[in-house]
Amino acid sequence: MSTIPTTDPRRAGMRPCQSMDEVRAEIDRLDALLVPLVVERLGYVAQAAGLKPTRDAVVVPWRIEDVVAKARLHARHAQGDEDTIERIWRALVDISIDWERAHFDRLRLRGTGS
Ligand SMILES: C=C(O[C@@H]1C=C(C(=O)O)C=C[C@H]1O)C(=O)O
């Protein structure tokens, strides 16, 4: 079996590290880039809550599969592990659905939704 793709330090853009301090500095650097993107994604999910007609409409199974399939494709292009990316994205979508439901309920309680 060849090297697991996402741990291969020869992969383009990845720095081979000699210490845990270096590894953690790289992880911190990436988290600083990732968190604002996740915050932005959650902002669009919150907008979805205002556009859906019913609470049942928050969960859209075909769209979940579409999002996961696209995440797998991005992982393939980045030479990453598709199964691991799928697990992360399913967790992200699950949490996003909870977030959207909370926004849906808040909007309707305030009486500003439809
Ligand atoms: C944002 C949506 O609402 C939900 C959240 C999704 C997501 O986080 O990508 C996908 C499907 C929906 O169940 C949507 O319907 O597109």
PDBQT file of the ligand as one rigid body, heavy atoms in Angstrom, charges set to zero:
ROOT
HETATM    1  C1  LIG A 201     -27.937  25.120   3.050  1.00  0.00    +0.000 C 
HETATM    2  C2  LIG A 201     -28.886  24.199   2.874  1.00  0.00    +0.000 C 
HETATM    3  O1  LIG A 201     -29.506  23.575   3.957  1.00  0.00    +0.000 OA
HETATM    4  C3  LIG A 201     -28.969  22.360   4.519  1.00  0.00    +0.000 C 
HETATM    5  C4  LIG A 201     -27.499  22.468   4.731  1.00  0.00    +0.000 C 
HETATM    6  C5  LIG A 201     -26.608  22.014   3.787  1.00  0.00    +0.000 C 
HETATM    7  C6  LIG A 201     -25.168  22.374   3.863  1.00  0.00    +0.000 C 
HETATM    8  O2  LIG A 201     -24.664  22.676   4.956  1.00  0.00    +0.000 OA
HETATM    9  O3  LIG A 201     -24.506  22.380   2.788  1.00  0.00    +0.000 OA
HETATM   10  C7  LIG A 201     -27.070  21.201   2.746  1.00  0.00    +0.000 C 
HETATM   11  C8  LIG A 201     -28.376  20.786   2.659  1.00  0.00    +0.000 C 
HETATM   12  C9  LIG A 201     -29.426  21.233   3.612  1.00  0.00    +0.000 C 
HETATM   13  O4  LIG A 201     -29.954  20.127   4.317  1.00  0.00    +0.000 OA
HETATM   14  C10 LIG A 201     -29.402  23.836   1.537  1.00  0.00    +0.000 C 
HETATM   15  O5  LIG A 201     -30.546  23.358   1.443  1.00  0.00    +0.000 OA
HETATM   16  O6  LIG A 201     -28.670  24.025   0.541  1.00  0.00    +0.000 OA
ENDROOT
TORSDOF 0
